[in-house]
Amino acid sequence: MDRGPGYLNGILSLFFNSQGPGGEYSEQERLAVPYFHRAKAAELLADLDRRFPNAPERADLHARLMEAYAATAKTMR
């Protein structure tokens, strides 16, 4: 019996996968980079909101962050 749920599936997936694990890992890592960039941008924008609530640039930065989210959503379809 598989004591680690998913362990056997992971091994079988690597065995039957047509790509090498290294290639698949690097592809998934490449796809993940925009998510980390958006998350960091959101953190920085939240910090800017706290520290400079009256900054006139905030509205434009929020709009650009929403555009980045929308662009990523379109590519995921």
Biopython code that builds the backbone (N, CA, C, O; Angstrom):
import numpy as np
from Bio.PDB.StructureBuilder import StructureBuilder

atoms = [
    (1, "MET", "N", (0.843, -1.173, 0.000)),
    (1, "MET", "CA", (0.000, 0.000, 0.000)),
    (1, "MET", "C", (0.895, 1.245, 0.000)),
    (1, "MET", "O", (1.954, 1.262, 0.628)),
    (2, "ASP", "N", (0.465, 2.249, -0.691)),
    (2, "ASP", "CA", (1.215, 3.509, -0.806)),
    (2, "ASP", "C", (1.004, 4.348, 0.451)),
    (2, "ASP", "O", (-0.064, 4.934, 0.630)),
    (3, "ARG", "N", (2.021, 4.413, 1.332)),
    (3, "ARG", "CA", (1.897, 5.179, 2.583)),
    (3, "ARG", "C", (1.953, 6.686, 2.330)),
    (3, "ARG", "O", (1.394, 7.465, 3.101)),
    (4, "GLY", "N", (2.617, 7.094, 1.266)),
    (4, "GLY", "CA", (2.689, 8.503, 0.909)),
    (4, "GLY", "C", (1.770, 8.759, -0.271)),
    (4, "GLY", "O", (2.157, 8.514, -1.413)),
    (5, "PRO", "N", (0.544, 9.253, -0.016)),
    (5, "PRO", "CA", (-0.387, 9.449, -1.136)),
    (5, "PRO", "C", (0.249, 10.280, -2.242)),
    (5, "PRO", "O", (0.781, 11.362, -1.996)),
    (6, "GLY", "N", (0.189, 9.777, -3.419)),
    (6, "GLY", "CA", (0.733, 10.486, -4.555)),
    (6, "GLY", "C", (2.157, 10.099, -4.899)),
    (6, "GLY", "O", (2.628, 10.407, -5.994)),
    (7, "TYR", "N", (2.848, 9.437, -4.001)),
    (7, "TYR", "CA", (4.239, 9.072, -4.248)),
    (7, "TYR", "C", (4.342, 8.127, -5.437)),
    (7, "TYR", "O", (5.130, 8.359, -6.354)),
    (8, "LEU", "N", (3.550, 7.070, -5.422)),
    (8, "LEU", "CA", (3.574, 6.110, -6.520)),
    (8, "LEU", "C", (3.114, 6.769, -7.821)),
    (8, "LEU", "O", (3.681, 6.512, -8.883)),
    (9, "ASN", "N", (2.099, 7.608, -7.741)),
    (9, "ASN", "CA", (1.646, 8.324, -8.936)),
    (9, "ASN", "C", (2.743, 9.217, -9.493)),
    (9, "ASN", "O", (2.902, 9.326, -10.709)),
    (10, "GLY", "N", (3.497, 9.854, -8.611)),
    (10, "GLY", "CA", (4.600, 10.701, -9.067)),
    (10, "GLY", "C", (5.673, 9.904, -9.774)),
    (10, "GLY", "O", (6.197, 10.331, -10.803)),
    (11, "ILE", "N", (6.002, 8.749, -9.227)),
    (11, "ILE", "CA", (7.016, 7.887, -9.854)),
    (11, "ILE", "C", (6.517, 7.401, -11.213)),
    (11, "ILE", "O", (7.258, 7.431, -12.195)),
    (12, "LEU", "N", (5.266, 6.954, -11.269)),
    (12, "LEU", "CA", (4.705, 6.479, -12.544)),
    (12, "LEU", "C", (4.616, 7.604, -13.564)),
    (12, "LEU", "O", (4.856, 7.393, -14.753)),
    (13, "SER", "N", (4.272, 8.794, -13.097)),
    (13, "SER", "CA", (4.192, 9.941, -13.994)),
    (13, "SER", "C", (5.549, 10.236, -14.621)),
    (13, "SER", "O", (5.635, 10.505, -15.819)),
    (14, "LEU", "N", (6.609, 10.185, -13.815)),
    (14, "LEU", "CA", (7.950, 10.410, -14.349)),
    (14, "LEU", "C", (8.343, 9.309, -15.327)),
    (14, "LEU", "O", (8.999, 9.567, -16.337)),
    (15, "PHE", "N", (7.939, 8.089, -15.021)),
    (15, "PHE", "CA", (8.288, 6.956, -15.871)),
    (15, "PHE", "C", (7.585, 7.030, -17.229)),
    (15, "PHE", "O", (8.205, 6.773, -18.261)),
    (16, "PHE", "N", (6.301, 7.379, -17.234)),
    (16, "PHE", "CA", (5.524, 7.382, -18.474)),
    (16, "PHE", "C", (5.536, 8.726, -19.195)),
    (16, "PHE", "O", (5.018, 8.832, -20.307)),
    (17, "ASN", "N", (6.110, 9.733, -18.590)),
    (17, "ASN", "CA", (6.133, 11.052, -19.187)),
    (17, "ASN", "C", (7.034, 11.042, -20.422)),
    (17, "ASN", "O", (8.124, 10.469, -20.404)),
    (18, "SER", "N", (6.564, 11.683, -21.490)),
    (18, "SER", "CA", (7.349, 11.712, -22.724)),
    (18, "SER", "C", (8.524, 12.690, -22.620)),
    (18, "SER", "O", (9.521, 12.535, -23.326)),
    (19, "GLN", "N", (8.413, 13.688, -21.750)),
    (19, "GLN", "CA", (9.507, 14.635, -21.554)),
    (19, "GLN", "C", (10.338, 14.202, -20.357)),
    (19, "GLN", "O", (9.869, 13.462, -19.492)),
    (20, "GLY", "N", (11.545, 14.664, -20.321)),
    (20, "GLY", "CA", (12.383, 14.410, -19.156)),
    (20, "GLY", "C", (11.925, 15.266, -17.992)),
    (20, "GLY", "O", (11.375, 16.346, -18.208)),
    (21, "PRO", "N", (12.134, 14.818, -16.773)),
    (21, "PRO", "CA", (11.706, 15.603, -15.614)),
    (21, "PRO", "C", (12.364, 16.975, -15.556)),
    (21, "PRO", "O", (11.748, 17.948, -15.121)),
    (22, "GLY", "N", (13.604, 17.049, -15.990)),
    (22, "GLY", "CA", (14.287, 18.345, -15.977)),
    (22, "GLY", "C", (13.639, 19.346, -16.907)),
    (22, "GLY", "O", (13.499, 20.522, -16.573)),
    (23, "GLY", "N", (13.244, 18.872, -18.077)),
    (23, "GLY", "CA", (12.574, 19.756, -19.034)),
    (23, "GLY", "C", (11.216, 20.208, -18.545)),
    (23, "GLY", "O", (10.837, 21.366, -18.719)),
    (24, "GLU", "N", (10.491, 19.299, -17.938)),
    (24, "GLU", "CA", (9.167, 19.640, -17.407)),
    (24, "GLU", "C", (9.295, 20.625, -16.247)),
    (24, "GLU", "O", (8.520, 21.575, -16.142)),
    (25, "TYR", "N", (10.276, 20.393, -15.379)),
    (25, "TYR", "CA", (10.483, 21.301, -14.249)),
    (25, "TYR", "C", (10.823, 22.706, -14.730)),
    (25, "TYR", "O", (10.267, 23.684, -14.230)),
    (26, "SER", "N", (11.719, 22.811, -15.682)),
    (26, "SER", "CA", (12.111, 24.145, -16.155)),
    (26, "SER", "C", (10.956, 24.843, -16.867)),
    (26, "SER", "O", (10.833, 26.066, -16.796)),
    (27, "GLU", "N", (10.107, 24.074, -17.553)),
    (27, "GLU", "CA", (8.931, 24.676, -18.204)),
    (27, "GLU", "C", (7.951, 25.204, -17.159)),
    (27, "GLU", "O", (7.431, 26.310, -17.302)),
    (28, "GLN", "N", (7.697, 24.431, -16.124)),
    (28, "GLN", "CA", (6.789, 24.879, -15.072)),
    (28, "GLN", "C", (7.371, 26.069, -14.315)),
    (28, "GLN", "O", (6.636, 26.975, -13.920)),
    (29, "GLU", "N", (8.658, 26.070, -14.118)),
    (29, "GLU", "CA", (9.307, 27.199, -13.461)),
    (29, "GLU", "C", (9.184, 28.464, -14.310)),
    (29, "GLU", "O", (8.948, 29.553, -13.786)),
    (30, "ARG", "N", (9.345, 28.310, -15.624)),
    (30, "ARG", "CA", (9.204, 29.454, -16.538)),
    (30, "ARG", "C", (7.785, 30.010, -16.487)),
    (30, "ARG", "O", (7.589, 31.225, -16.507)),
    (31, "LEU", "N", (6.793, 29.116, -16.421)),
    (31, "LEU", "CA", (5.403, 29.552, -16.363)),
    (31, "LEU", "C", (5.055, 30.217, -15.031)),
    (31, "LEU", "O", (4.140, 31.038, -14.973)),
    (32, "ALA", "N", (5.768, 29.875, -13.971)),
    (32, "ALA", "CA", (5.466, 30.409, -12.646)),
    (32, "ALA", "C", (6.032, 31.800, -12.411)),
    (32, "ALA", "O", (5.544, 32.519, -11.539)),
    (33, "VAL", "N", (7.033, 32.189, -13.155)),
    (33, "VAL", "CA", (7.699, 33.476, -12.916)),
    (33, "VAL", "C", (6.735, 34.658, -12.944)),
    (33, "VAL", "O", (6.808, 35.504, -12.053)),
    (34, "PRO", "N", (5.824, 34.760, -13.933)),
    (34, "PRO", "CA", (4.904, 35.913, -13.916)),
    (34, "PRO", "C", (4.029, 35.973, -12.662)),
    (34, "PRO", "O", (3.702, 37.065, -12.200)),
    (35, "TYR", "N", (3.648, 34.830, -12.106)),
    (35, "TYR", "CA", (2.845, 34.833, -10.892)),
    (35, "TYR", "C", (3.623, 35.428, -9.724)),
    (35, "TYR", "O", (3.074, 36.210, -8.947)),
    (36, "PHE", "N", (4.887, 35.068, -9.595)),
    (36, "PHE", "CA", (5.693, 35.613, -8.516)),
    (36, "PHE", "C", (5.934, 37.109, -8.714)),
    (36, "PHE", "O", (5.954, 37.865, -7.743)),
    (37, "HIS", "N", (6.113, 37.533, -9.937)),
    (37, "HIS", "CA", (6.303, 38.965, -10.199)),
    (37, "HIS", "C", (5.044, 39.741, -9.846)),
    (37, "HIS", "O", (5.124, 40.806, -9.234)),
    (38, "ARG", "N", (3.876, 39.216, -10.228)),
    (38, "ARG", "CA", (2.619, 39.895, -9.889)),
    (38, "ARG", "C", (2.418, 39.943, -8.385)),
    (38, "ARG", "O", (1.981, 40.962, -7.850)),
    (39, "ALA", "N", (2.732, 38.854, -7.698)),
    (39, "ALA", "CA", (2.563, 38.823, -6.246)),
    (39, "ALA", "C", (3.463, 39.858, -5.574)),
    (39, "ALA", "O", (3.038, 40.546, -4.646)),
    (40, "LYS", "N", (4.685, 39.964, -6.037)),
    (40, "LYS", "CA", (5.605, 40.951, -5.460)),
    (40, "LYS", "C", (5.138, 42.368, -5.769)),
    (40, "LYS", "O", (5.234, 43.255, -4.921)),
    (41, "ALA", "N", (4.635, 42.584, -6.976)),
    (41, "ALA", "CA", (4.120, 43.907, -7.338)),
    (41, "ALA", "C", (2.943, 44.277, -6.445)),
    (41, "ALA", "O", (2.824, 45.426, -6.019)),
    (42, "ALA", "N", (2.079, 43.319, -6.160)),
    (42, "ALA", "CA", (0.938, 43.580, -5.282)),
    (42, "ALA", "C", (1.405, 43.911, -3.865)),
    (42, "ALA", "O", (0.843, 44.798, -3.224)),
    (43, "GLU", "N", (2.422, 43.213, -3.373)),
    (43, "GLU", "CA", (2.981, 43.515, -2.051)),
    (43, "GLU", "C", (3.559, 44.930, -2.010)),
    (43, "GLU", "O", (3.312, 45.688, -1.072)),
    (44, "LEU", "N", (4.325, 45.270, -3.032)),
    (44, "LEU", "CA", (4.931, 46.603, -3.070)),
    (44, "LEU", "C", (3.861, 47.686, -3.168)),
    (44, "LEU", "O", (3.987, 48.745, -2.552)),
    (45, "LEU", "N", (2.822, 47.424, -3.934)),
    (45, "LEU", "CA", (1.742, 48.406, -4.072)),
    (45, "LEU", "C", (0.985, 48.561, -2.757)),
    (45, "LEU", "O", (0.609, 49.676, -2.395)),
    (46, "ALA", "N", (0.758, 47.476, -2.042)),
    (46, "ALA", "CA", (0.100, 47.560, -0.735)),
    (46, "ALA", "C", (0.965, 48.364, 0.238)),
    (46, "ALA", "O", (0.439, 49.143, 1.033)),
    (47, "ASP", "N", (2.274, 48.185, 0.182)),
    (47, "ASP", "CA", (3.183, 48.957, 1.031)),
    (47, "ASP", "C", (3.131, 50.434, 0.656)),
    (47, "ASP", "O", (3.123, 51.301, 1.530)),
    (48, "LEU", "N", (3.097, 50.716, -0.629)),
    (48, "LEU", "CA", (2.985, 52.099, -1.094)),
    (48, "LEU", "C", (1.673, 52.716, -0.603)),
    (48, "LEU", "O", (1.652, 53.871, -0.179)),
    (49, "ASP", "N", (0.583, 51.952, -0.659)),
    (49, "ASP", "CA", (-0.713, 52.449, -0.180)),
    (49, "ASP", "C", (-0.657, 52.815, 1.303)),
    (49, "ASP", "O", (-1.217, 53.830, 1.718)),
    (50, "ARG", "N", (0.021, 51.983, 2.098)),
    (50, "ARG", "CA", (0.130, 52.250, 3.536)),
    (50, "ARG", "C", (1.018, 53.457, 3.826)),
    (50, "ARG", "O", (0.692, 54.304, 4.657)),
    (51, "ARG", "N", (2.134, 53.514, 3.129)),
    (51, "ARG", "CA", (3.113, 54.554, 3.447)),
    (51, "ARG", "C", (2.789, 55.910, 2.818)),
    (51, "ARG", "O", (3.078, 56.955, 3.401)),
    (52, "PHE", "N", (2.192, 55.889, 1.635)),
    (52, "PHE", "CA", (1.902, 57.136, 0.910)),
    (52, "PHE", "C", (0.464, 57.128, 0.395)),
    (52, "PHE", "O", (0.245, 57.024, -0.812)),
    (53, "PRO", "N", (-0.512, 57.236, 1.284)),
    (53, "PRO", "CA", (-1.913, 57.121, 0.856)),
    (53, "PRO", "C", (-2.381, 58.229, -0.084)),
    (53, "PRO", "O", (-3.379, 58.055, -0.783)),
    (54, "ASN", "N", (-1.698, 59.339, -0.114)),
    (54, "ASN", "CA", (-2.118, 60.454, -0.967)),
    (54, "ASN", "C", (-1.286, 60.590, -2.238)),
    (54, "ASN", "O", (-1.417, 61.587, -2.949)),
    (55, "ALA", "N", (-0.435, 59.614, -2.540)),
    (55, "ALA", "CA", (0.407, 59.693, -3.738)),
    (55, "ALA", "C", (-0.473, 59.635, -4.988)),
    (55, "ALA", "O", (-1.302, 58.734, -5.118)),
    (56, "PRO", "N", (-0.303, 60.573, -5.892)),
    (56, "PRO", "CA", (-1.152, 60.591, -7.094)),
    (56, "PRO", "C", (-0.870, 59.435, -8.056)),
    (56, "PRO", "O", (-1.703, 59.134, -8.910)),
    (57, "GLU", "N", (0.268, 58.797, -7.934)),
    (57, "GLU", "CA", (0.624, 57.704, -8.841)),
    (57, "GLU", "C", (-0.062, 56.388, -8.503)),
    (57, "GLU", "O", (-0.052, 55.454, -9.305)),
    (58, "ARG", "N", (-0.653, 56.315, -7.328)),
    (58, "ARG", "CA", (-1.244, 55.049, -6.877)),
    (58, "ARG", "C", (-2.326, 54.530, -7.815)),
    (58, "ARG", "O", (-2.368, 53.333, -8.099)),
    (59, "ALA", "N", (-3.180, 55.385, -8.288)),
    (59, "ALA", "CA", (-4.288, 54.944, -9.149)),
    (59, "ALA", "C", (-3.755, 54.300, -10.431)),
    (59, "ALA", "O", (-4.246, 53.254, -10.857)),
    (60, "ASP", "N", (-2.762, 54.924, -11.037)),
    (60, "ASP", "CA", (-2.177, 54.366, -12.260)),
    (60, "ASP", "C", (-1.501, 53.027, -11.981)),
    (60, "ASP", "O", (-1.605, 52.100, -12.785)),
    (61, "LEU", "N", (-0.815, 52.921, -10.856)),
    (61, "LEU", "CA", (-0.157, 51.663, -10.512)),
    (61, "LEU", "C", (-1.174, 50.544, -10.261)),
    (61, "LEU", "O", (-0.945, 49.401, -10.656)),
    (62, "HIS", "N", (-2.279, 50.863, -9.618)),
    (62, "HIS", "CA", (-3.340, 49.867, -9.408)),
    (62, "HIS", "C", (-3.921, 49.421, -10.746)),
    (62, "HIS", "O", (-4.176, 48.234, -10.952)),
    (63, "ALA", "N", (-4.125, 50.357, -11.638)),
    (63, "ALA", "CA", (-4.661, 50.016, -12.961)),
    (63, "ALA", "C", (-3.685, 49.117, -13.723)),
    (63, "ALA", "O", (-4.104, 48.162, -14.377)),
    (64, "ARG", "N", (-2.417, 49.413, -13.643)),
    (64, "ARG", "CA", (-1.420, 48.593, -14.345)),
    (64, "ARG", "C", (-1.322, 47.191, -13.746)),
    (64, "ARG", "O", (-1.100, 46.221, -14.471)),
    (65, "LEU", "N", (-1.484, 47.079, -12.444)),
    (65, "LEU", "CA", (-1.482, 45.760, -11.809)),
    (65, "LEU", "C", (-2.690, 44.951, -12.285)),
    (65, "LEU", "O", (-2.568, 43.758, -12.563)),
    (66, "MET", "N", (-3.846, 45.592, -12.378)),
    (66, "MET", "CA", (-5.046, 44.897, -12.875)),
    (66, "MET", "C", (-4.863, 44.470, -14.331)),
    (66, "MET", "O", (-5.324, 43.399, -14.725)),
    (67, "GLU", "N", (-4.197, 45.295, -15.126)),
    (67, "GLU", "CA", (-3.909, 44.917, -16.515)),
    (67, "GLU", "C", (-2.999, 43.691, -16.564)),
    (67, "GLU", "O", (-3.171, 42.824, -17.421)),
    (68, "ALA", "N", (-2.039, 43.616, -15.653)),
    (68, "ALA", "CA", (-1.144, 42.452, -15.607)),
    (68, "ALA", "C", (-1.926, 41.195, -15.245)),
    (68, "ALA", "O", (-1.697, 40.135, -15.827)),
    (69, "TYR", "N", (-2.849, 41.305, -14.286)),
    (69, "TYR", "CA", (-3.690, 40.159, -13.936)),
    (69, "TYR", "C", (-4.552, 39.741, -15.126)),
    (69, "TYR", "O", (-4.687, 38.551, -15.412)),
    (70, "ALA", "N", (-5.134, 40.718, -15.818)),
    (70, "ALA", "CA", (-5.984, 40.408, -16.975)),
    (70, "ALA", "C", (-5.193, 39.749, -18.107)),
    (70, "ALA", "O", (-5.677, 38.813, -18.744)),
    (71, "ALA", "N", (-3.986, 40.235, -18.352)),
    (71, "ALA", "CA", (-3.157, 39.671, -19.413)),
    (71, "ALA", "C", (-2.804, 38.218, -19.114)),
    (71, "ALA", "O", (-2.796, 37.379, -20.015)),
    (72, "THR", "N", (-2.514, 37.920, -17.853)),
    (72, "THR", "CA", (-2.191, 36.547, -17.482)),
    (72, "THR", "C", (-3.424, 35.663, -17.584)),
    (72, "THR", "O", (-3.326, 34.508, -18.001)),
    (73, "ALA", "N", (-4.573, 36.188, -17.212)),
    (73, "ALA", "CA", (-5.816, 35.404, -17.306)),
    (73, "ALA", "C", (-6.120, 35.045, -18.758)),
    (73, "ALA", "O", (-6.612, 33.950, -19.030)),
    (74, "LYS", "N", (-5.838, 35.940, -19.684)),
    (74, "LYS", "CA", (-6.095, 35.673, -21.102)),
    (74, "LYS", "C", (-5.180, 34.562, -21.631)),
    (74, "LYS", "O", (-5.598, 33.740, -22.446)),
    (75, "THR", "N", (-3.931, 34.545, -21.160)),
    (75, "THR", "CA", (-2.999, 33.540, -21.665)),
    (75, "THR", "C", (-3.274, 32.158, -21.083)),
    (75, "THR", "O", (-2.820, 31.154, -21.632)),
    (76, "MET", "N", (-4.019, 32.097, -19.967)),
    (76, "MET", "CA", (-4.319, 30.815, -19.346)),
    (76, "MET", "C", (-5.481, 30.094, -20.011)),
    (76, "MET", "O", (-5.675, 28.903, -19.769)),
    (77, "ARG", "N", (-6.240, 30.761, -20.819)),
    (77, "ARG", "CA", (-7.416, 30.138, -21.468)),
    (77, "ARG", "C", (-7.019, 29.200, -22.554)),
    (77, "ARG", "O", (-7.881, 28.598, -23.194)),
]
sb = StructureBuilder()
sb.init_structure("model")
sb.init_model(0)
sb.init_chain("A")
sb.init_seg("    ")
for serial, (resi, resn, name, xyz) in enumerate(atoms, 1):
    if name == "N":
        sb.init_residue(resn, " ", resi, " ")
    sb.init_atom(name, np.array(xyz, "f"), 0.0, 1.0, " ", f" {name:<3s}", serial, name[0])
structure = sb.get_structure()
